């Protein structure tokens, strides 16, 4: 994979996470303490963030850098919370829930 592909993947993922959160690029920029058009420039591939800004973006989404690049997880924060709640369940509860999840996924 070349640098352009990584940048394109970054831009796409940032946009996906932001839209899933239901926040505008302008509002996200301002929340991060950046210029109002900064996130838009990131999403359009016109600039790349510094490492410090990238970590700030991850903090904004309440995810790790690894979770940022896990494109298989559209809602990484929600998955993290679900796993935390799952870890509190008994084996019987987990088995029941897995059964429900399988039914829901196969009944799409």
N, C-alpha and C positions, 0 to 999 in steps of 0.2 A: 504494500500500500504506500503510495507517495504522500508527500506533505499536503497536497491539495485535497486528497481524499479524507485525510484526518481533519482538516479544517472544515470541509463540507459536513462531515459527521458531527463535529462539534457544533456547528451552526444549527444543524437540524435538531440535534438533541436539546440544545438550549431553547429553541423555539417550542419544541414539544413539551418540555417541562413547564415552561412559562404558561403556555396555553392551558395545560392541564390544571394549573393553579388558578387560572381565570384572571390573570393580571395582564395589563397592557405592558408593552415594552417600555413606554415612557414611565409608568408608575414603578416598574421594577428598577429602572435606572435611578430614579429619584430615591427609592427606598435603600438602594445600595450606596447612596451618597455620590453618585456619578452624574455626569451631564445627562440631560433628558433624552438625548438621542444615542447614548452609548450602547445600550442593549440592541437597538435597531442596527447599529453598525456591526455589532458582533454577529447577529443573525444573518446579515447580508454579506458576511465575509469580508467586510471592508477593514476590519482590524481583528486582532486577537488579544485576549486579556493577558496581563502579567500573571504569574503564578499566584501572587497575593490576591489579585482580583478574582482569579478562578476559584480559590479557596473560599473567598467571600461569597461568590455565587453559589457554591455548594452549601455553605452555611445558610444562605437565604432559602434554599430548597430543603434544608434539613436533611441532606444526604452526604455521603462520602464521595470523594472523587471517583472511586471505583463504581459506586452506584450511578454516578453521572454518566459514565460510559457504558453501563449495562443497558443497551438499547432494547433488550428483550423485556425489560420491566418498564412499562409505560408510567406506572405510578409507584416509584420506589419508596417514597415516604409511607404510603399506605401499606405496602408490602412489609416494610420494617415494623410498623405498628402491629400488623397482623401476626407476624412471627413472634413478637414479644408477647402478645396475648395467647398465642398457641402454646408457648412454652409454660404457661401457667395451668394448662389443662391436664386432666388425667388421661390415661391411655384410652379409656372407654369414651371419653368426650372427643378425643382426637379421632378415633375410629369413626364415630358417628358423623363428625364434621367432614372428614374425608369422603365419606359416602355421599353426603349432601353435595359437596363440591363436585364430585364425579357426575352425579345426576344433573346438576346445573350445567356443567360443561358439555355433556353429551346431549342435552335437550335444547341446545341453542336453537 
